[in-house]
Each structure stands twice: as C-alpha cells, then as structure tokens.
Amino acid sequence: MQGQNQQQAYDRGITIFSPDGRLYQVEYAREAVKRGTASIGIRTSDGVVLAVDKRIRSPLMERSSVEKIHKADDHIGIASAGHVADARQLIDFARRQAQVNQLRYGEPIGIETLTKEVTDYIQQYTQVGGARPFGVALIIGGIANGKPRLYETDPSGTPYEWKALAVGADRGDIREYLEANYSEEMVLDDGIDLALEALASVNDDELAPEGIGIATIDVETEQFRELSDDDKEAHLSDLGILGSADDEETDDESADESAETSDDEPDEES
C-alpha cells in the first residue's frame, strides 16, 4: 500500500522524478497524443507534404471547424495530433514568433529556429509546478534556404528532424508503411500519394476527400497551400482508395464507441 501511495505522489507532481528517472505527467501527455487521429509529414526533394485524418464524429458537425493543419507563416505549415486546445495555443505561439522574427530581422524565420523556440516553450511546462505538459505533438514543415525541412515536437520539449513521420493514432503502423515505401528521390506528388496510401492503410484502404486534409509547401514558390476537395478526390481516385463520407462516419462512430472507456470527453482529441 505504501508503494502505491509513493507511486501516486510521483504521478501527480510534474516537477518530481520517479526513482527510475521518469516524469509520469510527460508520459501521460504522450498518451493523449496517441488518442488523437493521425497526422503525417513527408519531406520530398522539392517540398514538404502534411496530411491529416480529420475524423468527424457527427454528420451535424461543420467539417471546416475541424482544423488539424495550420499555416504558421507563408513558408511554414503545422499539423497536430492530441488535444485541440493545446495545439491552438502552441500554433498561436509559433505564429507570434514568426512575426517577431520578420519584424526584428526583416527575414522569414527558419524552420529549425521556430521548432526550437516552440519546444523551449513546451519544455518550460515540464518543470514548473501548478502546470501540466502540453498534450499534443506537432509536425512542423517548411522551406528554409531553398531546402525542405520537417520536424516533430514532443510533449517533453524535444525536437526531432525527420524525412517522414507520423504522430497520433496508429503511429507505429503508419511509420512501418512509410519506412517500407519512402524514397528520398520522391517529388511532391509522390509524397502526397504516399501520405494518402499510408492513411488508407489504417483506414480499410479507403478515404473520403472530406475526411482528410492535405497541405504542401514547395521549394519553387515557398508558399503554403491546402489542397481542395477536388484535388484530394483526384489523387484518391488515381490511387484506387476513394471512399465515401458516409462510410467514414460509420467507421468513426464505431471507433469512438470502442475508445470511450471512461467519462472523459474524447471530442477534445484531434
């Protein structure tokens, strides 16, 4: 019984390390990320692709209100997985830092610089009492000095650079698919196709254009661009993985029912 009480003490205090050197609250924040729907980032030879699963829990919900891909600056996009409210706070912070850099130095902020400023901000919440870590992971992609860059932020405040990655639900399965099919010689369209195929691999090999989000930042224009439903439908049709929105909503409802094991509100996850 005494051991259990000690465990709870380490469990509740974000500033207290357990005897084996773990911060349990950070680990719980990572679990919150796993509950969110999947987001994918792919770095190609001529740009960056961001793809997200925008799972809709009710036909009454406005699809445009489900935001998982965000424009941080003209040359930077961010995809998220985890708690929506936490993601919004970090993305607003990233946007402010991008504008401060532009005003202070008269040039766009670097992707690595922005990622480290965001992760420094995240890390502060792992060592301050009375606050909890951010329960979200971000994929930050963009163009810096004519080269595509792709980073991940972790709830611990650690940045990682990737060629291709996934965060959120089914991360392991999607990563295996990416490892098996990724090539550094890919162009932007190849990256879009790979991202869609990876999402489809954990969604019964079918996707609806309304249920996903795709954004690109290419080296030539260095501009963030979201694909329209027509563009997404064309890619899905060419790949043979085009499904209907009705099928997707049915699958999502059954997935939500199986995921709800407590009185928590899973609608906060995205």
Secondary structure, 3 states (H helix, E strand, C coil): CHHHHHHHHHHHCCCCCCCCCCCHHHHHHHHHHHHCCCEEEEEECCEEEEEEECCCCCCCCCHHHCCCEEEEECCEEEEEEEEHHHHHHHHHHHHHHHHHHHHHHCCCCCHHHHHHHHHHHHHHCCCCCCCCCCCEEEEEEEEECCEEEEEEECCCCCEEECCEEEECCCHHHHHHHHHHHCCCCCCHHHHHHHHHHHHHHCCCCCECHHHEEEEEEECCCCCEEECCHHHHHHHHHHHCCECCHHHHHHHHHHHHHHHCCCCCCHHHEC
